[in-house]
Amino acid sequence: MAACVEGKSSLAKLGLGIHVTAPTIHAGFGEANPDGIPLQLEIWNVGPLAIELQPNMRVCQLIFEEVHGTPERGYQGQFQEQGPPKS
């Protein structure tokens, strides 16, 4: 499986961009960690108004795609161990 991150059009109309520069989640992403790897979304506001994000607010959707064949290896890029920022 692979997926694509799509922002909600209702928020885009206000100027909120969600993960525009790298919307693809490649097959094999998170494979190295059996508990999964949380996605870090790029979120920015280019509109004239402030937008307050709330906990559990739906800001995007994932569109899953079936991948035919078997990848030779999973994702091995520089962000393969990405996770939430450490506090």
PyMOL Python script that loads the backbone (N, CA, C, O; Angstrom):
from pymol import cmd

cmd.read_pdbstr("""\
ATOM      1  N   MET A   1       0.834  -1.180   0.000  1.00  0.00           N
ATOM      2  CA  MET A   1       0.000   0.000   0.000  1.00  0.00           C
ATOM      3  C   MET A   1       0.878   1.241   0.000  1.00  0.00           C
ATOM      4  O   MET A   1       1.953   1.264   0.598  1.00  0.00           O
ATOM      5  N   ALA A   2       0.408   2.246  -0.666  1.00  0.00           N
ATOM      6  CA  ALA A   2       1.005   3.576  -0.642  1.00  0.00           C
ATOM      7  C   ALA A   2      -0.150   4.530  -0.363  1.00  0.00           C
ATOM      8  O   ALA A   2      -1.311   4.127  -0.420  1.00  0.00           O
ATOM      9  N   ALA A   3       0.152   5.772  -0.068  1.00  0.00           N
ATOM     10  CA  ALA A   3      -0.911   6.730   0.217  1.00  0.00           C
ATOM     11  C   ALA A   3      -0.508   8.119  -0.244  1.00  0.00           C
ATOM     12  O   ALA A   3       0.667   8.396  -0.484  1.00  0.00           O
ATOM     13  N   CYS A   4      -1.494   8.975  -0.360  1.00  0.00           N
ATOM     14  CA  CYS A   4      -1.286  10.371  -0.720  1.00  0.00           C
ATOM     15  C   CYS A   4      -2.019  11.221   0.315  1.00  0.00           C
ATOM     16  O   CYS A   4      -3.167  10.935   0.657  1.00  0.00           O
ATOM     17  N   VAL A   5      -1.358  12.259   0.809  1.00  0.00           N
ATOM     18  CA  VAL A   5      -1.952  13.164   1.786  1.00  0.00           C
ATOM     19  C   VAL A   5      -2.627  14.303   1.027  1.00  0.00           C
ATOM     20  O   VAL A   5      -1.993  14.964   0.205  1.00  0.00           O
ATOM     21  N   GLU A   6      -3.896  14.530   1.299  1.00  0.00           N
ATOM     22  CA  GLU A   6      -4.649  15.611   0.669  1.00  0.00           C
ATOM     23  C   GLU A   6      -5.246  16.498   1.749  1.00  0.00           C
ATOM     24  O   GLU A   6      -5.930  16.011   2.649  1.00  0.00           O
ATOM     25  N   GLY A   7      -4.992  17.789   1.664  1.00  0.00           N
ATOM     26  CA  GLY A   7      -5.602  18.735   2.587  1.00  0.00           C
ATOM     27  C   GLY A   7      -7.085  18.882   2.309  1.00  0.00           C
ATOM     28  O   GLY A   7      -7.563  18.534   1.229  1.00  0.00           O
ATOM     29  N   LYS A   8      -7.811  19.400   3.289  1.00  0.00           N
ATOM     30  CA  LYS A   8      -9.252  19.610   3.110  1.00  0.00           C
ATOM     31  C   LYS A   8      -9.475  20.912   2.346  1.00  0.00           C
ATOM     32  O   LYS A   8      -8.872  21.937   2.664  1.00  0.00           O
ATOM     33  N   SER A   9     -10.342  20.865   1.340  1.00  0.00           N
ATOM     34  CA  SER A   9     -10.571  22.044   0.513  1.00  0.00           C
ATOM     35  C   SER A   9     -11.197  23.183   1.315  1.00  0.00           C
ATOM     36  O   SER A   9     -10.953  24.354   1.021  1.00  0.00           O
ATOM     37  N   SER A  10     -11.999  22.850   2.320  1.00  0.00           N
ATOM     38  CA  SER A  10     -12.621  23.914   3.128  1.00  0.00           C
ATOM     39  C   SER A  10     -11.562  24.731   3.864  1.00  0.00           C
ATOM     40  O   SER A  10     -11.728  25.939   4.038  1.00  0.00           O
ATOM     41  N   LEU A  11     -10.472  24.088   4.299  1.00  0.00           N
ATOM     42  CA  LEU A  11      -9.387  24.818   4.958  1.00  0.00           C
ATOM     43  C   LEU A  11      -8.483  25.491   3.931  1.00  0.00           C
ATOM     44  O   LEU A  11      -7.942  26.565   4.193  1.00  0.00           O
ATOM     45  N   ALA A  12      -8.315  24.872   2.769  1.00  0.00           N
ATOM     46  CA  ALA A  12      -7.505  25.481   1.712  1.00  0.00           C
ATOM     47  C   ALA A  12      -8.119  26.806   1.268  1.00  0.00           C
ATOM     48  O   ALA A  12      -7.396  27.746   0.936  1.00  0.00           O
ATOM     49  N   LYS A  13      -9.429  26.882   1.262  1.00  0.00           N
ATOM     50  CA  LYS A  13     -10.100  28.134   0.884  1.00  0.00           C
ATOM     51  C   LYS A  13      -9.780  29.262   1.852  1.00  0.00           C
ATOM     52  O   LYS A  13      -9.864  30.437   1.494  1.00  0.00           O
ATOM     53  N   LEU A  14      -9.413  28.905   3.080  1.00  0.00           N
ATOM     54  CA  LEU A  14      -9.014  29.902   4.073  1.00  0.00           C
ATOM     55  C   LEU A  14      -7.520  30.226   3.974  1.00  0.00           C
ATOM     56  O   LEU A  14      -7.050  31.180   4.594  1.00  0.00           O
ATOM     57  N   GLY A  15      -6.778  29.439   3.202  1.00  0.00           N
ATOM     58  CA  GLY A  15      -5.350  29.665   3.023  1.00  0.00           C
ATOM     59  C   GLY A  15      -4.464  28.667   3.734  1.00  0.00           C
ATOM     60  O   GLY A  15      -3.249  28.857   3.793  1.00  0.00           O
ATOM     61  N   LEU A  16      -5.048  27.595   4.283  1.00  0.00           N
ATOM     62  CA  LEU A  16      -4.257  26.606   5.009  1.00  0.00           C
ATOM     63  C   LEU A  16      -3.739  25.539   4.051  1.00  0.00           C
ATOM     64  O   LEU A  16      -4.522  24.844   3.403  1.00  0.00           O
ATOM     65  N   GLY A  17      -2.419  25.413   3.965  1.00  0.00           N
ATOM     66  CA  GLY A  17      -1.794  24.396   3.133  1.00  0.00           C
ATOM     67  C   GLY A  17      -1.377  23.216   3.993  1.00  0.00           C
ATOM     68  O   GLY A  17      -0.800  23.397   5.066  1.00  0.00           O
ATOM     69  N   ILE A  18      -1.664  22.019   3.530  1.00  0.00           N
ATOM     70  CA  ILE A  18      -1.330  20.793   4.261  1.00  0.00           C
ATOM     71  C   ILE A  18      -0.460  19.918   3.382  1.00  0.00           C
ATOM     72  O   ILE A  18      -0.929  19.393   2.372  1.00  0.00           O
ATOM     73  N   HIS A  19       0.789  19.755   3.749  1.00  0.00           N
ATOM     74  CA  HIS A  19       1.702  18.775   3.155  1.00  0.00           C
ATOM     75  C   HIS A  19       1.733  18.842   1.628  1.00  0.00           C
ATOM     76  O   HIS A  19       1.581  17.823   0.955  1.00  0.00           O
ATOM     77  N   VAL A  20       1.926  20.025   1.094  1.00  0.00           N
ATOM     78  CA  VAL A  20       1.877  20.215  -0.350  1.00  0.00           C
ATOM     79  C   VAL A  20       3.150  19.743  -1.044  1.00  0.00           C
ATOM     80  O   VAL A  20       3.084  19.252  -2.171  1.00  0.00           O
ATOM     81  N   THR A  21       4.302  19.878  -0.400  1.00  0.00           N
ATOM     82  CA  THR A  21       5.557  19.612  -1.102  1.00  0.00           C
ATOM     83  C   THR A  21       5.922  18.135  -1.203  1.00  0.00           C
ATOM     84  O   THR A  21       6.708  17.761  -2.073  1.00  0.00           O
ATOM     85  N   ALA A  22       5.374  17.290  -0.338  1.00  0.00           N
ATOM     86  CA  ALA A  22       5.718  15.859  -0.381  1.00  0.00           C
ATOM     87  C   ALA A  22       4.508  15.034   0.028  1.00  0.00           C
ATOM     88  O   ALA A  22       4.493  14.451   1.112  1.00  0.00           O
ATOM     89  N   PRO A  23       3.492  14.980  -0.828  1.00  0.00           N
ATOM     90  CA  PRO A  23       2.241  14.337  -0.418  1.00  0.00           C
ATOM     91  C   PRO A  23       2.225  12.814  -0.491  1.00  0.00           C
ATOM     92  O   PRO A  23       1.255  12.197  -0.053  1.00  0.00           O
ATOM     93  N   THR A  24       3.271  12.190  -1.031  1.00  0.00           N
ATOM     94  CA  THR A  24       3.257  10.747  -1.217  1.00  0.00           C
ATOM     95  C   THR A  24       3.861  10.022  -0.028  1.00  0.00           C
ATOM     96  O   THR A  24       4.939  10.377   0.448  1.00  0.00           O
ATOM     97  N   ILE A  25       3.158   9.003   0.446  1.00  0.00           N
ATOM     98  CA  ILE A  25       3.681   8.099   1.471  1.00  0.00           C
ATOM     99  C   ILE A  25       3.980   6.800   0.727  1.00  0.00           C
ATOM    100  O   ILE A  25       3.071   6.068   0.333  1.00  0.00           O
ATOM    101  N   HIS A  26       5.249   6.535   0.547  1.00  0.00           N
ATOM    102  CA  HIS A  26       5.667   5.415  -0.294  1.00  0.00           C
ATOM    103  C   HIS A  26       5.420   4.069   0.381  1.00  0.00           C
ATOM    104  O   HIS A  26       5.429   3.954   1.606  1.00  0.00           O
ATOM    105  N   ALA A  27       5.203   3.069  -0.446  1.00  0.00           N
ATOM    106  CA  ALA A  27       5.075   1.700   0.055  1.00  0.00           C
ATOM    107  C   ALA A  27       6.334   1.352   0.831  1.00  0.00           C
ATOM    108  O   ALA A  27       7.444   1.605   0.363  1.00  0.00           O
ATOM    109  N   GLY A  28       6.171   0.779   2.003  1.00  0.00           N
ATOM    110  CA  GLY A  28       7.300   0.409   2.836  1.00  0.00           C
ATOM    111  C   GLY A  28       7.651   1.445   3.885  1.00  0.00           C
ATOM    112  O   GLY A  28       8.485   1.179   4.750  1.00  0.00           O
ATOM    113  N   PHE A  29       7.026   2.642   3.833  1.00  0.00           N
ATOM    114  CA  PHE A  29       7.316   3.655   4.846  1.00  0.00           C
ATOM    115  C   PHE A  29       6.890   3.127   6.212  1.00  0.00           C
ATOM    116  O   PHE A  29       5.763   2.657   6.372  1.00  0.00           O
ATOM    117  N   GLY A  30       7.772   3.200   7.183  1.00  0.00           N
ATOM    118  CA  GLY A  30       7.471   2.732   8.529  1.00  0.00           C
ATOM    119  C   GLY A  30       7.691   1.253   8.731  1.00  0.00           C
ATOM    120  O   GLY A  30       7.486   0.743   9.833  1.00  0.00           O
ATOM    121  N   GLU A  31       8.104   0.553   7.695  1.00  0.00           N
ATOM    122  CA  GLU A  31       8.278  -0.889   7.752  1.00  0.00           C
ATOM    123  C   GLU A  31       9.297  -1.318   8.806  1.00  0.00           C
ATOM    124  O   GLU A  31       9.159  -2.385   9.403  1.00  0.00           O
ATOM    125  N   ALA A  32      10.314  -0.494   9.037  1.00  0.00           N
ATOM    126  CA  ALA A  32      11.381  -0.845   9.979  1.00  0.00           C
ATOM    127  C   ALA A  32      10.921  -0.791  11.430  1.00  0.00           C
ATOM    128  O   ALA A  32      11.563  -1.378  12.300  1.00  0.00           O
ATOM    129  N   ASN A  33       9.822  -0.099  11.703  1.00  0.00           N
ATOM    130  CA  ASN A  33       9.316   0.034  13.070  1.00  0.00           C
ATOM    131  C   ASN A  33       7.946  -0.624  13.149  1.00  0.00           C
ATOM    132  O   ASN A  33       6.993  -0.103  12.570  1.00  0.00           O
ATOM    133  N   PRO A  34       7.812  -1.754  13.845  1.00  0.00           N
ATOM    134  CA  PRO A  34       6.533  -2.470  13.879  1.00  0.00           C
ATOM    135  C   PRO A  34       5.402  -1.670  14.516  1.00  0.00           C
ATOM    136  O   PRO A  34       4.231  -1.964  14.275  1.00  0.00           O
ATOM    137  N   ASP A  35       5.730  -0.666  15.324  1.00  0.00           N
ATOM    138  CA  ASP A  35       4.685   0.167  15.929  1.00  0.00           C
ATOM    139  C   ASP A  35       4.260   1.297  15.006  1.00  0.00           C
ATOM    140  O   ASP A  35       3.350   2.057  15.336  1.00  0.00           O
ATOM    141  N   GLY A  36       4.906   1.415  13.857  1.00  0.00           N
ATOM    142  CA  GLY A  36       4.588   2.478  12.915  1.00  0.00           C
ATOM    143  C   GLY A  36       5.373   3.744  13.209  1.00  0.00           C
ATOM    144  O   GLY A  36       5.990   3.878  14.266  1.00  0.00           O
ATOM    145  N   ILE A  37       5.341   4.650  12.280  1.00  0.00           N
ATOM    146  CA  ILE A  37       6.006   5.940  12.423  1.00  0.00           C
ATOM    147  C   ILE A  37       4.953   7.014  12.172  1.00  0.00           C
ATOM    148  O   ILE A  37       4.324   7.018  11.114  1.00  0.00           O
ATOM    149  N   PRO A  38       4.748   7.924  13.124  1.00  0.00           N
ATOM    150  CA  PRO A  38       3.742   8.966  12.893  1.00  0.00           C
ATOM    151  C   PRO A  38       4.166   9.887  11.751  1.00  0.00           C
ATOM    152  O   PRO A  38       5.352  10.169  11.580  1.00  0.00           O
ATOM    153  N   LEU A  39       3.208  10.344  10.986  1.00  0.00           N
ATOM    154  CA  LEU A  39       3.488  11.288   9.914  1.00  0.00           C
ATOM    155  C   LEU A  39       3.602  12.688  10.496  1.00  0.00           C
ATOM    156  O   LEU A  39       2.820  13.076  11.364  1.00  0.00           O
ATOM    157  N   GLN A  40       4.572  13.433  10.019  1.00  0.00           N
ATOM    158  CA  GLN A  40       4.689  14.839  10.381  1.00  0.00           C
ATOM    159  C   GLN A  40       4.206  15.639   9.187  1.00  0.00           C
ATOM    160  O   GLN A  40       4.786  15.560   8.104  1.00  0.00           O
ATOM    161  N   LEU A  41       3.155  16.402   9.381  1.00  0.00           N
ATOM    162  CA  LEU A  41       2.580  17.175   8.290  1.00  0.00           C
ATOM    163  C   LEU A  41       3.209  18.555   8.211  1.00  0.00           C
ATOM    164  O   LEU A  41       3.476  19.183   9.236  1.00  0.00           O
ATOM    165  N   GLU A  42       3.445  19.022   6.999  1.00  0.00           N
ATOM    166  CA  GLU A  42       3.823  20.409   6.766  1.00  0.00           C
ATOM    167  C   GLU A  42       2.521  21.198   6.734  1.00  0.00           C
ATOM    168  O   GLU A  42       1.662  20.947   5.888  1.00  0.00           O
ATOM    169  N   ILE A  43       2.374  22.133   7.634  1.00  0.00           N
ATOM    170  CA  ILE A  43       1.140  22.925   7.696  1.00  0.00           C
ATOM    171  C   ILE A  43       1.534  24.400   7.733  1.00  0.00           C
ATOM    172  O   ILE A  43       2.368  24.802   8.545  1.00  0.00           O
ATOM    173  N   TRP A  44       0.940  25.199   6.861  1.00  0.00           N
ATOM    174  CA  TRP A  44       1.191  26.636   6.917  1.00  0.00           C
ATOM    175  C   TRP A  44      -0.031  27.400   6.446  1.00  0.00           C
ATOM    176  O   TRP A  44      -0.867  26.885   5.704  1.00  0.00           O
ATOM    177  N   ASN A  45      -0.110  28.630   6.894  1.00  0.00           N
ATOM    178  CA  ASN A  45      -1.238  29.496   6.583  1.00  0.00           C
ATOM    179  C   ASN A  45      -0.752  30.630   5.697  1.00  0.00           C
ATOM    180  O   ASN A  45       0.074  31.439   6.119  1.00  0.00           O
ATOM    181  N   VAL A  46      -1.256  30.693   4.480  1.00  0.00           N
ATOM    182  CA  VAL A  46      -0.905  31.771   3.565  1.00  0.00           C
ATOM    183  C   VAL A  46      -2.074  32.736   3.376  1.00  0.00           C
ATOM    184  O   VAL A  46      -2.022  33.631   2.532  1.00  0.00           O
ATOM    185  N   GLY A  47      -3.125  32.545   4.169  1.00  0.00           N
ATOM    186  CA  GLY A  47      -4.291  33.418   4.080  1.00  0.00           C
ATOM    187  C   GLY A  47      -4.153  34.632   4.975  1.00  0.00           C
ATOM    188  O   GLY A  47      -3.208  34.718   5.759  1.00  0.00           O
ATOM    189  N   PRO A  48      -5.077  35.571   4.871  1.00  0.00           N
ATOM    190  CA  PRO A  48      -5.018  36.806   5.656  1.00  0.00           C
ATOM    191  C   PRO A  48      -5.529  36.652   7.089  1.00  0.00           C
ATOM    192  O   PRO A  48      -5.326  37.548   7.908  1.00  0.00           O
ATOM    193  N   LEU A  49      -6.184  35.542   7.404  1.00  0.00           N
ATOM    194  CA  LEU A  49      -6.785  35.361   8.731  1.00  0.00           C
ATOM    195  C   LEU A  49      -6.038  34.290   9.527  1.00  0.00           C
ATOM    196  O   LEU A  49      -5.486  33.347   8.960  1.00  0.00           O
ATOM    197  N   ALA A  50      -6.033  34.454  10.846  1.00  0.00           N
ATOM    198  CA  ALA A  50      -5.474  33.419  11.718  1.00  0.00           C
ATOM    199  C   ALA A  50      -6.418  32.217  11.717  1.00  0.00           C
ATOM    200  O   ALA A  50      -7.638  32.379  11.700  1.00  0.00           O
ATOM    201  N   ILE A  51      -5.856  31.031  11.737  1.00  0.00           N
ATOM    202  CA  ILE A  51      -6.636  29.796  11.792  1.00  0.00           C
ATOM    203  C   ILE A  51      -6.181  29.040  13.025  1.00  0.00           C
ATOM    204  O   ILE A  51      -5.004  28.703  13.152  1.00  0.00           O
ATOM    205  N   GLU A  52      -7.103  28.774  13.931  1.00  0.00           N
ATOM    206  CA  GLU A  52      -6.755  28.057  15.157  1.00  0.00           C
ATOM    207  C   GLU A  52      -7.064  26.574  14.973  1.00  0.00           C
ATOM    208  O   GLU A  52      -8.215  26.180  14.782  1.00  0.00           O
ATOM    209  N   LEU A  53      -6.015  25.766  15.036  1.00  0.00           N
ATOM    210  CA  LEU A  53      -6.195  24.319  14.927  1.00  0.00           C
ATOM    211  C   LEU A  53      -6.539  23.766  16.303  1.00  0.00           C
ATOM    212  O   LEU A  53      -5.960  24.178  17.308  1.00  0.00           O
ATOM    213  N   GLN A  54      -7.469  22.845  16.342  1.00  0.00           N
ATOM    214  CA  GLN A  54      -7.938  22.242  17.588  1.00  0.00           C
ATOM    215  C   GLN A  54      -7.516  20.776  17.642  1.00  0.00           C
ATOM    216  O   GLN A  54      -7.343  20.146  16.598  1.00  0.00           O
ATOM    217  N   PRO A  55      -7.347  20.223  18.850  1.00  0.00           N
ATOM    218  CA  PRO A  55      -7.057  18.784  18.949  1.00  0.00           C
ATOM    219  C   PRO A  55      -8.146  17.968  18.239  1.00  0.00           C
ATOM    220  O   PRO A  55      -9.332  18.286  18.331  1.00  0.00           O
ATOM    221  N   ASN A  56      -7.734  16.933  17.544  1.00  0.00           N
ATOM    222  CA  ASN A  56      -8.626  16.024  16.810  1.00  0.00           C
ATOM    223  C   ASN A  56      -9.330  16.675  15.623  1.00  0.00           C
ATOM    224  O   ASN A  56     -10.255  16.094  15.054  1.00  0.00           O
ATOM    225  N   MET A  57      -8.900  17.867  15.252  1.00  0.00           N
ATOM    226  CA  MET A  57      -9.483  18.540  14.085  1.00  0.00           C
ATOM    227  C   MET A  57      -9.038  17.816  12.821  1.00  0.00           C
ATOM    228  O   MET A  57      -7.861  17.488  12.672  1.00  0.00           O
ATOM    229  N   ARG A  58      -9.953  17.571  11.932  1.00  0.00           N
ATOM    230  CA  ARG A  58      -9.633  16.896  10.673  1.00  0.00           C
ATOM    231  C   ARG A  58      -9.096  17.937   9.689  1.00  0.00           C
ATOM    232  O   ARG A  58      -9.822  18.820   9.232  1.00  0.00           O
ATOM    233  N   VAL A  59      -7.808  17.806   9.378  1.00  0.00           N
ATOM    234  CA  VAL A  59      -7.171  18.781   8.495  1.00  0.00           C
ATOM    235  C   VAL A  59      -6.771  18.180   7.152  1.00  0.00           C
ATOM    236  O   VAL A  59      -6.442  18.908   6.215  1.00  0.00           O
ATOM    237  N   CYS A  60      -6.799  16.847   7.061  1.00  0.00           N
ATOM    238  CA  CYS A  60      -6.397  16.206   5.806  1.00  0.00           C
ATOM    239  C   CYS A  60      -7.043  14.830   5.710  1.00  0.00           C
ATOM    240  O   CYS A  60      -7.716  14.360   6.627  1.00  0.00           O
ATOM    241  N   GLN A  61      -6.811  14.218   4.578  1.00  0.00           N
ATOM    242  CA  GLN A  61      -7.263  12.844   4.383  1.00  0.00           C
ATOM    243  C   GLN A  61      -6.149  12.072   3.699  1.00  0.00           C
ATOM    244  O   GLN A  61      -5.306  12.654   3.016  1.00  0.00           O
ATOM    245  N   LEU A  62      -6.148  10.775   3.882  1.00  0.00           N
ATOM    246  CA  LEU A  62      -5.202   9.898   3.207  1.00  0.00           C
ATOM    247  C   LEU A  62      -5.953   9.131   2.124  1.00  0.00           C
ATOM    248  O   LEU A  62      -7.021   8.569   2.368  1.00  0.00           O
ATOM    249  N   ILE A  63      -5.391   9.119   0.953  1.00  0.00           N
ATOM    250  CA  ILE A  63      -5.955   8.343  -0.144  1.00  0.00           C
ATOM    251  C   ILE A  63      -5.002   7.174  -0.377  1.00  0.00           C
ATOM    252  O   ILE A  63      -3.863   7.361  -0.805  1.00  0.00           O
ATOM    253  N   PHE A  64      -5.480   5.980  -0.093  1.00  0.00           N
ATOM    254  CA  PHE A  64      -4.641   4.789  -0.205  1.00  0.00           C
ATOM    255  C   PHE A  64      -4.686   4.225  -1.618  1.00  0.00           C
ATOM    256  O   PHE A  64      -5.718   4.248  -2.287  1.00  0.00           O
ATOM    257  N   GLU A  65      -3.547   3.722  -2.047  1.00  0.00           N
ATOM    258  CA  GLU A  65      -3.421   3.141  -3.376  1.00  0.00           C
ATOM    259  C   GLU A  65      -2.783   1.768  -3.263  1.00  0.00           C
ATOM    260  O   GLU A  65      -1.832   1.570  -2.506  1.00  0.00           O
ATOM    261  N   GLU A  66      -3.303   0.848  -4.002  1.00  0.00           N
ATOM    262  CA  GLU A  66      -2.724  -0.489  -4.020  1.00  0.00           C
ATOM    263  C   GLU A  66      -1.491  -0.486  -4.908  1.00  0.00           C
ATOM    264  O   GLU A  66      -1.519   0.018  -6.031  1.00  0.00           O
ATOM    265  N   VAL A  67      -0.425  -1.047  -4.396  1.00  0.00           N
ATOM    266  CA  VAL A  67       0.824  -1.140  -5.156  1.00  0.00           C
ATOM    267  C   VAL A  67       0.953  -2.563  -5.666  1.00  0.00           C
ATOM    268  O   VAL A  67       0.918  -3.512  -4.882  1.00  0.00           O
ATOM    269  N   HIS A  68       1.099  -2.716  -6.957  1.00  0.00           N
ATOM    270  CA  HIS A  68       1.244  -4.048  -7.551  1.00  0.00           C
ATOM    271  C   HIS A  68       2.723  -4.393  -7.629  1.00  0.00           C
ATOM    272  O   HIS A  68       3.535  -3.593  -8.094  1.00  0.00           O
ATOM    273  N   GLY A  69       3.055  -5.558  -7.182  1.00  0.00           N
ATOM    274  CA  GLY A  69       4.447  -5.972  -7.149  1.00  0.00           C
ATOM    275  C   GLY A  69       4.999  -5.762  -5.750  1.00  0.00           C
ATOM    276  O   GLY A  69       4.313  -5.246  -4.868  1.00  0.00           O
ATOM    277  N   THR A  70       6.212  -6.156  -5.565  1.00  0.00           N
ATOM    278  CA  THR A  70       6.857  -6.051  -4.267  1.00  0.00           C
ATOM    279  C   THR A  70       8.045  -5.109  -4.369  1.00  0.00           C
ATOM    280  O   THR A  70       8.924  -5.313  -5.206  1.00  0.00           O
ATOM    281  N   PRO A  71       8.087  -4.074  -3.526  1.00  0.00           N
ATOM    282  CA  PRO A  71       9.259  -3.204  -3.560  1.00  0.00           C
ATOM    283  C   PRO A  71      10.515  -4.008  -3.196  1.00  0.00           C
ATOM    284  O   PRO A  71      10.463  -4.914  -2.365  1.00  0.00           O
ATOM    285  N   GLU A  72      11.616  -3.671  -3.814  1.00  0.00           N
ATOM    286  CA  GLU A  72      12.866  -4.360  -3.507  1.00  0.00           C
ATOM    287  C   GLU A  72      13.308  -4.069  -2.086  1.00  0.00           C
ATOM    288  O   GLU A  72      13.924  -4.917  -1.440  1.00  0.00           O
ATOM    289  N   ARG A  73      13.002  -2.889  -1.596  1.00  0.00           N
ATOM    290  CA  ARG A  73      13.323  -2.517  -0.215  1.00  0.00           C
ATOM    291  C   ARG A  73      12.363  -1.430   0.211  1.00  0.00           C
ATOM    292  O   ARG A  73      11.794  -0.736  -0.632  1.00  0.00           O
ATOM    293  N   GLY A  74      12.176  -1.273   1.511  1.00  0.00           N
ATOM    294  CA  GLY A  74      11.309  -0.222   2.031  1.00  0.00           C
ATOM    295  C   GLY A  74      11.987   1.132   1.964  1.00  0.00           C
ATOM    296  O   GLY A  74      13.129   1.244   1.518  1.00  0.00           O
ATOM    297  N   TYR A  75      11.282   2.156   2.407  1.00  0.00           N
ATOM    298  CA  TYR A  75      11.827   3.511   2.417  1.00  0.00           C
ATOM    299  C   TYR A  75      13.098   3.549   3.245  1.00  0.00           C
ATOM    300  O   TYR A  75      13.115   3.064   4.376  1.00  0.00           O
ATOM    301  N   GLN A  76      14.160   4.120   2.696  1.00  0.00           N
ATOM    302  CA  GLN A  76      15.432   4.190   3.398  1.00  0.00           C
ATOM    303  C   GLN A  76      16.019   5.593   3.309  1.00  0.00           C
ATOM    304  O   GLN A  76      17.239   5.757   3.305  1.00  0.00           O
ATOM    305  N   GLY A  77      15.164   6.595   3.238  1.00  0.00           N
ATOM    306  CA  GLY A  77      15.619   7.973   3.145  1.00  0.00           C
ATOM    307  C   GLY A  77      16.027   8.537   4.492  1.00  0.00           C
ATOM    308  O   GLY A  77      15.965   7.857   5.516  1.00  0.00           O
ATOM    309  N   GLN A  78      16.445   9.790   4.471  1.00  0.00           N
ATOM    310  CA  GLN A  78      16.963  10.420   5.678  1.00  0.00           C
ATOM    311  C   GLN A  78      15.899  10.606   6.755  1.00  0.00           C
ATOM    312  O   GLN A  78      16.245  10.847   7.911  1.00  0.00           O
ATOM    313  N   PHE A  79      14.623  10.504   6.415  1.00  0.00           N
ATOM    314  CA  PHE A  79      13.570  10.723   7.399  1.00  0.00           C
ATOM    315  C   PHE A  79      12.907   9.436   7.854  1.00  0.00           C
ATOM    316  O   PHE A  79      11.816   9.491   8.422  1.00  0.00           O
ATOM    317  N   GLN A  80      13.519   8.275   7.628  1.00  0.00           N
ATOM    318  CA  GLN A  80      12.868   7.007   7.946  1.00  0.00           C
ATOM    319  C   GLN A  80      12.597   6.855   9.438  1.00  0.00           C
ATOM    320  O   GLN A  80      11.718   6.078   9.813  1.00  0.00           O
ATOM    321  N   GLU A  81      13.299   7.547  10.282  1.00  0.00           N
ATOM    322  CA  GLU A  81      13.061   7.457  11.733  1.00  0.00           C
ATOM    323  C   GLU A  81      12.358   8.700  12.260  1.00  0.00           C
ATOM    324  O   GLU A  81      12.404   8.978  13.458  1.00  0.00           O
ATOM    325  N   GLN A  82      11.707   9.449  11.373  1.00  0.00           N
ATOM    326  CA  GLN A  82      11.051  10.669  11.836  1.00  0.00           C
ATOM    327  C   GLN A  82       9.966  10.346  12.846  1.00  0.00           C
ATOM    328  O   GLN A  82       9.347   9.284  12.781  1.00  0.00           O
ATOM    329  N   GLY A  83       9.747  11.213  13.733  1.00  0.00           N
ATOM    330  CA  GLY A  83       8.712  11.073  14.749  1.00  0.00           C
ATOM    331  C   GLY A  83       8.377  12.449  15.279  1.00  0.00           C
ATOM    332  O   GLY A  83       8.899  13.448  14.785  1.00  0.00           O
ATOM    333  N   PRO A  84       7.522  12.515  16.268  1.00  0.00           N
ATOM    334  CA  PRO A  84       7.163  13.831  16.803  1.00  0.00           C
ATOM    335  C   PRO A  84       8.385  14.500  17.436  1.00  0.00           C
ATOM    336  O   PRO A  84       9.290  13.818  17.916  1.00  0.00           O
ATOM    337  N   PRO A  85       8.412  15.839  17.435  1.00  0.00           N
ATOM    338  CA  PRO A  85       9.547  16.534  18.056  1.00  0.00           C
ATOM    339  C   PRO A  85       9.688  16.159  19.525  1.00  0.00           C
ATOM    340  O   PRO A  85       8.696  15.990  20.235  1.00  0.00           O
ATOM    341  N   LYS A  86      10.906  16.034  19.959  1.00  0.00           N
ATOM    342  CA  LYS A  86      11.185  15.730  21.359  1.00  0.00           C
ATOM    343  C   LYS A  86      11.002  17.002  22.187  1.00  0.00           C
ATOM    344  O   LYS A  86      11.449  18.075  21.782  1.00  0.00           O
ATOM    345  N   SER A  87      10.352  16.886  23.335  1.00  0.00           N
ATOM    346  CA  SER A  87      10.176  18.086  24.167  1.00  0.00           C
ATOM    347  C   SER A  87      11.113  18.087  25.336  1.00  0.00           C
ATOM    348  O   SER A  87      11.099  19.022  26.137  1.00  0.00           O
TER     349      SER A  87
END
""", "prot")
cmd.dss("prot")
cmd.show_as("cartoon", "prot")
cmd.util.cbc("prot")
cmd.orient("prot")
